[in-house]
Amino acid sequence: MKEESFNEISERFLMWIDVLNNTSKDIIPQAQDFLVNGAPKDFDGTPEQWAEIALRDISKRIDDVLSCFDRMLASINMPKQFDNCY
């Protein structure tokens, strides 16, 4: 039944939104710290490179959110919106 599938996927979508939010709260300060205080000692790379590495976790969570949103749309036979983003 579409409603059951939609409801199940919607719950997963809300979970991924929470994961993205929590990840962002943790990672953005870490990236800011790299930019202000520099790269970790004894590691190669610029502060910007280390900030980008930290931000990759947020990118992965965004992919999870977009993918789940597309599954939510598919569960009600609607076209995907973000299929070509990931």
DSSP file (Angstrom, degrees, kcal/mol; ACC not computed):
  #  RESIDUE AA STRUCTURE BP1 BP2  ACC     N-H-->O    O-->H-N    N-H-->O    O-->H-N    TCO  KAPPA ALPHA  PHI   PSI    X-CA   Y-CA   Z-CA
    1    1 A M     >        0   0    0      0, 0.0     4,-2.1     0, 0.0     5,-0.2   0.000 360.0 360.0 360.0 134.0    0.0    0.0    0.0
    2    2 A K  H  >  +     0   0    0      1,-0.2     4,-3.3     2,-0.2     5,-0.2   0.873 360.0  55.7 -59.6 -39.4    1.4    3.4   -1.0
    3    3 A E  H  > S+     0   0    0      2,-0.2     4,-2.8     1,-0.2    -1,-0.2   0.922 108.4  47.0 -63.2 -44.0    0.4    5.0    2.3
    4    4 A E  H  > S+     0   0    0      2,-0.2     4,-2.4     1,-0.2    -1,-0.2   0.940 115.8  45.0 -61.7 -47.3    2.3    2.5    4.4
    5    5 A S  H  X S+     0   0    0     -4,-2.1     4,-2.6     1,-0.2     5,-0.2   0.930 114.2  49.1 -62.8 -45.7    5.4    2.7    2.2
    6    6 A F  H  X S+     0   0    0     -4,-3.3     4,-2.7    69,-0.2    -2,-0.2   0.924 111.9  48.7 -59.7 -45.7    5.2    6.5    2.1
    7    7 A N  H  X S+     0   0    0     -4,-2.8     4,-1.9    -5,-0.2    -1,-0.2   0.901 112.1  48.7 -62.7 -41.4    4.9    6.7    5.9
    8    8 A E  H  X S+     0   0    0     -4,-2.4     4,-1.7    -5,-0.2    -2,-0.2   0.935 114.9  43.8 -64.3 -46.5    7.8    4.4    6.5
    9    9 A I  H  X S+     0   0    0     -4,-2.6     4,-2.6     1,-0.2    -2,-0.2   0.864 109.8  57.2 -68.9 -35.1   10.1    6.3    4.1
   10   10 A S  H  X S+     0   0    0     -4,-2.7     4,-2.4    -5,-0.2    -1,-0.2   0.901 105.5  50.7 -61.2 -40.8    8.9    9.6    5.5
   11   11 A E  H  X S+     0   0    0     -4,-1.9     4,-1.9     2,-0.2    -1,-0.2   0.909 110.8  48.8 -62.9 -41.2   10.0    8.5    9.0
   12   12 A R  H  X S+     0   0    0     -4,-1.7     4,-2.4     2,-0.2    -2,-0.2   0.900 109.1  53.6 -63.9 -40.2   13.4    7.6    7.5
   13   13 A F  H  X S+     0   0    0     -4,-2.6     4,-2.2     1,-0.2    -2,-0.2   0.932 108.2  49.1 -59.7 -46.8   13.6   11.0    5.8
   14   14 A L  H  X S+     0   0    0     -4,-2.4     4,-1.9     1,-0.2    -1,-0.2   0.868 109.6  53.0 -61.8 -36.2   13.0   12.8    9.1
   15   15 A M  H  X S+     0   0    0     -4,-1.9     4,-2.3     2,-0.2    -1,-0.2   0.921 108.9  48.9 -64.0 -43.7   15.7   10.6   10.7
   16   16 A W  H  X S+     0   0    0     -4,-2.4     4,-2.7     1,-0.2    -2,-0.2   0.850 107.6  55.1 -66.3 -33.7   18.2   11.6    8.0
   17   17 A I  H  X S+     0   0    0     -4,-2.2     4,-2.5     2,-0.2    -1,-0.2   0.923 109.4  47.4 -62.4 -43.2   17.3   15.3    8.4
   18   18 A D  H  X S+     0   0    0     -4,-1.9     4,-2.9     2,-0.2     5,-0.2   0.910 111.2  50.7 -63.1 -42.3   18.1   14.9   12.1
   19   19 A V  H  X S+     0   0    0     -4,-2.3     4,-2.8     2,-0.2     5,-0.2   0.921 111.0  49.0 -62.1 -43.6   21.4   13.2   11.3
   20   20 A L  H  X S+     0   0    0     -4,-2.7     4,-2.5     2,-0.2    -2,-0.2   0.925 112.2  48.7 -60.8 -45.0   22.3   16.0    8.9
   21   21 A N  H  X S+     0   0    0     -4,-2.5     4,-2.2     2,-0.2    -2,-0.2   0.939 114.3  44.4 -60.6 -48.6   21.5   18.6   11.5
   22   22 A N  H  X S+     0   0    0     -4,-2.9     4,-1.5     1,-0.2    -2,-0.2   0.900 113.3  50.7 -65.4 -40.9   23.5   16.9   14.2
   23   23 A T  H  X S+     0   0    0     -4,-2.8     4,-3.0    -5,-0.2     5,-0.3   0.922 110.3  50.2 -61.5 -43.8   26.4   16.2   11.8
   24   24 A S  H  X S+     0   0    0     -4,-2.5     4,-2.2     1,-0.2    -2,-0.2   0.897 106.6  54.7 -62.4 -40.9   26.4   19.9   10.8
   25   25 A K  H  < S+     0   0    0     -4,-2.2    -1,-0.2     1,-0.2    -2,-0.2   0.836 116.8  38.0 -62.1 -32.1   26.4   21.0   14.4
   26   26 A D  H  X S+     0   0    0     -4,-1.5     4,-0.9    -3,-0.2    -2,-0.2   0.880 120.6  42.3 -83.7 -41.6   29.5   18.9   15.0
   27   27 A I  H  X S+     0   0    0     -4,-3.0     4,-2.8     2,-0.2     5,-0.2   0.875 103.2  61.0 -81.9 -39.4   31.4   19.4   11.8
   28   28 A I  H  X S+     0   0    0     -4,-2.2     4,-2.6    -5,-0.3     5,-0.2   0.923 106.5  47.2 -59.4 -45.6   31.0   23.1   11.1
   29   29 A P  H  > S+     0   0    0      0, 0.0     4,-2.4     0, 0.0    -1,-0.2   0.881 111.6  52.7 -61.6 -34.4   32.8   24.2   14.3
   30   30 A Q  H  X S+     0   0    0     -4,-0.9     4,-2.1     2,-0.2    -2,-0.2   0.936 110.5  46.3 -64.8 -45.2   35.5   21.7   13.5
   31   31 A A  H  X S+     0   0    0     -4,-2.8     4,-2.0     1,-0.2    -1,-0.2   0.903 112.2  51.4 -63.1 -41.0   36.0   23.2   10.0
   32   32 A Q  H  X S+     0   0    0     -4,-2.6     4,-2.2    -5,-0.2     5,-0.2   0.898 107.6  53.3 -61.8 -40.5   36.0   26.7   11.5
   33   33 A D  H  X S+     0   0    0     -4,-2.4     4,-3.4     1,-0.2     5,-0.4   0.906 106.6  51.8 -62.2 -42.1   38.6   25.6   14.0
   34   34 A F  H  X S+     0   0    0     -4,-2.1     4,-1.7     1,-0.2    -1,-0.2   0.913 111.0  48.4 -60.2 -41.3   40.9   24.4   11.2
   35   35 A L  H  < S+     0   0    0     -4,-2.0    -2,-0.2     2,-0.2    -1,-0.2   0.859 120.2  36.7 -68.1 -35.1   40.5   27.7    9.4
   36   36 A V  H  < S+     0   0    0     -4,-2.2    -2,-0.2    -5,-0.1    -3,-0.2   0.908 130.8  26.6 -82.7 -45.4   41.3   29.7   12.5
   37   37 A N  H  < S-     0   0    0     -4,-3.4    -3,-0.2     1,-0.3    -2,-0.2   0.490 106.1-121.9-103.0  -5.0   43.9   27.6   14.2
   38   38 A G     <  -     0   0    0     -4,-1.7    -1,-0.3    -5,-0.4    -2,-0.1  -0.234  45.6 -34.9  92.8 176.4   45.4   25.8   11.2
   39   39 A A  S    S-     0   0    0      6,-0.2     3,-0.1     1,-0.1     6,-0.1  -0.268  77.6 -81.5 -69.4 157.3   45.8   22.1   10.3
   40   40 A P    >   -     0   0    0      0, 0.0     3,-1.3     0, 0.0    -1,-0.1  -0.290  59.2 -93.0 -57.8 145.9   46.5   19.5   12.9
   41   41 A K  T 3  S+     0   0    0      1,-0.2     3,-0.1    -3,-0.1    -3,-0.0  -0.263 108.6  19.8 -61.4 147.8   50.1   19.2   14.0
   42   42 A D  T 3  S+     0   0    0      1,-0.2     2,-0.4    -3,-0.1    -1,-0.2   0.673 102.5 109.8  65.9  20.4   52.3   16.7   12.1
   43   43 A F    <   -     0   0    0     -3,-1.3    -1,-0.2     2,-0.1     2,-0.1  -0.968  64.8-127.3-125.1 143.7   49.8   16.6    9.2
   44   44 A D        +     0   0    0     -2,-0.4     2,-0.1    -3,-0.1     0, 0.0  -0.453  61.9  69.0 -80.0 158.6   50.3   17.9    5.7
   45   45 A G  S    S-     0   0    0     -2,-0.1    -6,-0.2    -6,-0.1    -2,-0.1  -0.161  75.9 -82.8 115.2 155.3   47.7   20.2    4.1
   46   46 A T     >  -     0   0    0      1,-0.1     4,-2.1    -2,-0.1     5,-0.2  -0.404  41.4-107.7 -83.5 163.4   46.4   23.7    4.4
   47   47 A P  H  > S+     0   0    0      0, 0.0     4,-2.4     0, 0.0     5,-0.2   0.883 122.3  54.6 -57.4 -37.0   43.7   24.8    6.9
   48   48 A E  H  > S+     0   0    0      2,-0.2     4,-2.4     1,-0.2     5,-0.2   0.892 106.1  50.9 -64.4 -39.6   41.3   25.0    3.9
   49   49 A Q  H  > S+     0   0    0      2,-0.2     4,-2.1     1,-0.2    -1,-0.2   0.905 111.4  47.8 -64.5 -40.3   42.1   21.5    2.9
   50   50 A W  H  X S+     0   0    0     -4,-2.1     4,-2.2     2,-0.2    -2,-0.2   0.878 110.2  52.1 -68.9 -36.5   41.4   20.2    6.4
   51   51 A A  H  X S+     0   0    0     -4,-2.4     4,-2.3     2,-0.2    -2,-0.2   0.917 109.6  50.1 -63.0 -42.2   38.2   22.2    6.5
   52   52 A E  H  X S+     0   0    0     -4,-2.4     4,-0.9     2,-0.2    -2,-0.2   0.898 108.3  52.5 -63.5 -40.4   37.1   20.6    3.3
   53   53 A I  H >< S+     0   0    0     -4,-2.1     3,-0.8     1,-0.2     4,-0.5   0.921 110.1  48.6 -60.9 -43.7   37.9   17.2    4.6
   54   54 A A  H >< S+     0   0    0     -4,-2.2     3,-1.2     1,-0.2     4,-0.4   0.909 107.4  55.5 -62.1 -41.8   35.7   17.8    7.6
   55   55 A L  H >X S+     0   0    0     -4,-2.3     4,-1.8     1,-0.2     3,-0.6   0.654  86.3  81.6 -69.2 -14.7   32.9   19.1    5.5
   56   56 A R  H <X S+     0   0    0     -4,-0.9     4,-2.3    -3,-0.8    -1,-0.2   0.854  85.0  59.7 -58.9 -34.4   32.8   15.9    3.5
   57   57 A D  H <> S+     0   0    0     -3,-1.2     4,-1.8    -4,-0.5    -1,-0.2   0.877 104.4  49.6 -62.9 -35.9   30.7   14.2    6.3
   58   58 A I  H <> S+     0   0    0     -3,-0.6     4,-2.4    -4,-0.4    -1,-0.2   0.911 108.0  53.9 -67.5 -41.0   28.0   16.9    5.8
   59   59 A S  H  X S+     0   0    0     -4,-1.8     4,-2.2     1,-0.2    -2,-0.2   0.905 106.9  51.4 -58.9 -42.5   28.1   16.2    2.0
   60   60 A K  H  X S+     0   0    0     -4,-2.3     4,-1.9     1,-0.2    -1,-0.2   0.908 110.1  48.9 -62.2 -41.6   27.5   12.5    2.6
   61   61 A R  H  X S+     0   0    0     -4,-1.8     4,-2.3     2,-0.2    -1,-0.2   0.867 107.8  54.5 -68.1 -35.5   24.5   13.3    4.9
   62   62 A I  H  X S+     0   0    0     -4,-2.4     4,-2.7     2,-0.2     5,-0.2   0.921 107.0  51.6 -62.2 -42.3   23.1   15.6    2.3
   63   63 A D  H  X S+     0   0    0     -4,-2.2     4,-2.6     1,-0.2    -2,-0.2   0.904 108.7  51.3 -58.7 -41.6   23.3   12.8   -0.2
   64   64 A D  H  X S+     0   0    0     -4,-1.9     4,-2.3     2,-0.2    -1,-0.2   0.914 111.0  47.7 -62.0 -43.0   21.4   10.6    2.2
   65   65 A V  H  X S+     0   0    0     -4,-2.3     4,-2.3     2,-0.2    -2,-0.2   0.938 114.0  46.0 -64.1 -47.4   18.7   13.2    2.7
   66   66 A L  H  X S+     0   0    0     -4,-2.7     4,-2.3     1,-0.2    16,-0.2   0.903 112.7  50.3 -64.1 -41.5   18.3   13.7   -1.1
   67   67 A S  H  X S+     0   0    0     -4,-2.6     4,-2.0    -5,-0.2    -1,-0.2   0.921 111.7  47.6 -62.1 -44.2   18.2   10.0   -1.8
   68   68 A C  H  X S+     0   0    0     -4,-2.3     4,-2.2     2,-0.2    -1,-0.2   0.879 108.8  54.5 -66.4 -37.6   15.6    9.4    0.8
   69   69 A F  H  X S+     0   0    0     -4,-2.3     4,-2.3     1,-0.2    -1,-0.2   0.924 107.9  50.1 -61.1 -43.7   13.5   12.3   -0.5
   70   70 A D  H  X S+     0   0    0     -4,-2.3     4,-2.7     1,-0.2    -2,-0.2   0.888 109.3  51.1 -62.0 -38.6   13.6   10.7   -4.0
   71   71 A R  H  X S+     0   0    0     -4,-2.0     4,-1.9     2,-0.2    -1,-0.2   0.873 107.6  53.7 -65.0 -35.9   12.5    7.3   -2.4
   72   72 A M  H  X S+     0   0    0     -4,-2.2     4,-0.5     2,-0.2    -2,-0.2   0.934 111.2  45.3 -63.4 -45.4    9.6    9.1   -0.7
   73   73 A L  H ><>S+     0   0    0     -4,-2.3     5,-2.3     1,-0.2     3,-1.4   0.919 111.1  53.0 -62.8 -43.6    8.5   10.6   -4.1
   74   74 A A  H ><5S+     0   0    0     -4,-2.7     3,-2.0     1,-0.3    -1,-0.2   0.839  98.2  65.1 -61.5 -32.5    8.9    7.2   -5.8
   75   75 A S  H 3<5S+     0   0    0     -4,-1.9    -1,-0.3     1,-0.3   -69,-0.2   0.713 108.1  40.7 -65.5 -18.4    6.7    5.6   -3.1
   76   76 A I  T <<5S-     0   0    0     -3,-1.4    -1,-0.3    -4,-0.5    -2,-0.2   0.043 122.6-106.3-115.1  24.2    3.8    7.7   -4.4
   77   77 A N  T < 5S+     0   0    0     -3,-2.0    -3,-0.2     1,-0.2    -2,-0.1   0.837  74.3 138.5  57.5  39.2    4.8    7.2   -8.1
   78   78 A M      < -     0   0    0     -5,-2.3    -1,-0.2    -8,-0.1    -2,-0.1  -0.815  59.4 -94.9-108.8 153.8    6.2   10.7   -8.6
   79   79 A P        -     0   0    0      0, 0.0    -1,-0.1     0, 0.0     2,-0.0  -0.343  43.5-102.9 -69.6 148.0    9.4   11.5  -10.5
   80   80 A K        -     0   0    0      1,-0.1   -10,-0.1    -7,-0.1     4,-0.1  -0.356  25.6-163.0 -65.7 148.4   12.6   11.8   -8.6
   81   81 A Q  S    S+     0   0    0    -15,-0.2     3,-0.1     2,-0.1    -1,-0.1   0.705  84.8  28.8-102.1 -28.9   13.8   15.4   -8.0
   82   82 A F  S >> S+     0   0    0    -16,-0.2     3,-2.4     1,-0.1     4,-0.6   0.195  76.2 119.6-123.3  14.6   17.5   14.8   -7.1
   83   83 A D  G >4 S+     0   0    0      1,-0.3     3,-0.6     2,-0.2    -1,-0.1   0.830  80.6  47.8 -54.3 -36.8   18.4   11.6   -8.9
   84   84 A N  G 34 S+     0   0    0      1,-0.2    -1,-0.3     2,-0.2    -2,-0.1   0.409  96.4  75.1 -88.7   5.1   21.1   13.3  -11.0
   85   85 A C  G <4        0   0    0     -3,-2.4    -1,-0.2     1,-0.1    -2,-0.2   0.720 360.0 360.0 -85.6 -21.9   22.7   15.0   -7.9
   86   86 A Y    <<        0   0    0     -4,-0.6    -2,-0.2    -3,-0.6    -1,-0.1   0.351 360.0 360.0-135.8 360.0   24.3   11.9   -6.5
